[in-house]
Amino acid sequence: MSENWDRAYKVVRIGSDGKLYSYFAFAHACLEYKKGEVTRPKFGKLFVFDSLENAGTHQVGVTQENQVWEVECLDLEPAEEMCSPGDWEEYWEKWWKSDDRRESDFPFFGTMFASAVRLVREITWQKDG
C-alpha cells in the first residue's frame, strides 16, 4: 500500500549549530529536520500550515533564525477538527505559559497537524522596498 503525501508549509528555526529544528518546540519535544528526510513526532502530531500565506503570517517574520519550507505530509488534518477550544486552552497553559496570549490566539489560522513531514523546498522571501 502506498502512502499519500499532501503538500503544506512548515516553519522551522535555525539552531546555533546551523541545523533546522522545531520552531515552537524546545527541550524534549524538539525535533531536527533535514531536507528530503521523513521526520516523525516524539509524541502527538507535527504543526504545519495549509498555505504559504498562513505560514508567513504566523512566524514572527522571516529572520536569520527561521525559515519556511514547502513540505510533504502524512495524515494531514485541520487542527480545529482534532481539538476543542478547551483542549487548546489546557495545551497552551501547559506548554507555552505565555501571559500575553489568549486561548483564542491558538491555533493559528490555517494550522494543520501531520503524523510525518518531509522538507521539500525552502521558500525564499523577498522583502518589500
C-alpha positions in Angstrom: 0.0 0.0 0.0 1.4 3.4 -1.0 1.4 6.4 1.3 -0.5 9.5 0.3 1.7 12.6 0.8 0.0 16.0 0.9 1.6 19.4 0.5 1.8 22.0 3.3 4.2 24.6 4.8 6.4 24.2 7.8 8.2 26.9 9.9 11.5 25.8 11.3 14.2 27.6 13.3 17.9 27.6 12.6 19.9 26.4 15.6 23.2 27.9 16.6 24.7 24.8 15.0 23.1 25.6 11.6 20.7 22.7 11.8 16.9 23.0 11.3 14.7 22.5 14.4 11.1 22.7 15.5 10.1 26.4 15.5 7.9 26.3 18.7 9.1 23.2 20.5 12.1 23.1 22.7 13.7 20.6 25.1 12.2 17.1 25.0 9.7 18.0 22.2 12.2 19.5 19.8 12.9 17.7 16.6 15.6 18.1 14.0 14.5 18.4 10.3 16.6 17.5 7.3 15.8 18.2 3.6 14.4 15.1 2.0 14.2 13.0 5.2 11.0 12.0 6.9 10.5 13.5 10.4 8.0 12.0 12.9 7.0 13.5 16.2 8.2 12.1 19.5 4.6 12.3 20.6 1.4 13.8 19.3 1.4 15.5 15.8 3.6 18.0 13.9 2.3 21.5 13.2 2.2 22.7 9.6 0.2 25.3 7.7 -2.3 25.0 4.9 -0.8 27.8 2.8 2.3 29.9 2.4 0.4 33.0 3.4 -0.6 31.4 6.7 2.9 30.1 7.4 4.4 33.6 6.8 1.8 35.4 8.8 2.3 33.5 12.0 6.0 33.1 12.1 7.1 36.4 13.5 8.6 37.4 10.2 11.4 35.7 8.3 14.7 36.3 10.0 18.1 34.7 10.0 16.9 32.4 12.8 13.9 30.8 10.9 12.8 29.6 7.6 9.6 28.4 5.9 9.6 25.2 3.9 7.3 23.6 1.5 6.7 20.1 2.9 5.1 16.8 2.1 2.9 15.5 5.0 1.2 12.2 6.0 -2.2 12.2 7.6 -2.8 15.9 7.2 -5.8 17.2 9.3 -7.1 20.6 10.3 -6.2 21.5 13.9 -9.8 22.5 14.6 -11.1 19.0 13.9 -8.7 17.4 16.4 -9.1 19.6 19.5 -11.8 21.5 21.1 -11.2 25.1 22.4 -10.9 23.7 25.9 -8.2 21.4 24.8 -6.3 24.3 23.3 -6.5 26.3 26.5 -5.1 23.4 28.5 -2.4 22.8 25.9 -1.5 26.5 25.8 -1.2 26.7 29.6 0.8 23.5 29.9 3.3 24.0 27.1 3.5 27.7 26.3 2.7 29.6 29.5 2.6 33.0 27.8 1.0 35.9 29.7 0.3 37.9 26.6 -1.5 35.1 24.7 -5.2 34.1 24.9 -6.8 30.8 24.1 -8.4 32.5 21.0 -4.8 33.2 19.6 -4.3 29.5 19.1 -4.5 27.5 16.9 -3.2 30.0 14.3 -5.4 30.3 11.3 -4.5 27.5 8.8 -2.8 25.3 11.4 -2.8 21.6 10.3 -1.5 18.5 12.0 0.5 15.8 10.3 1.9 12.5 11.5 5.1 12.9 9.4 6.8 15.7 7.5 9.4 15.7 4.8 11.1 19.1 3.9 10.9 19.6 0.1 11.9 23.2 -0.7 13.0 26.2 1.3 10.8 29.2 0.5 12.8 32.3 -0.5 11.2 35.6 0.7 11.6 38.9 -1.0 11.4 41.9 1.3 9.4 44.9 0.1 11.2 48.2 -0.5 
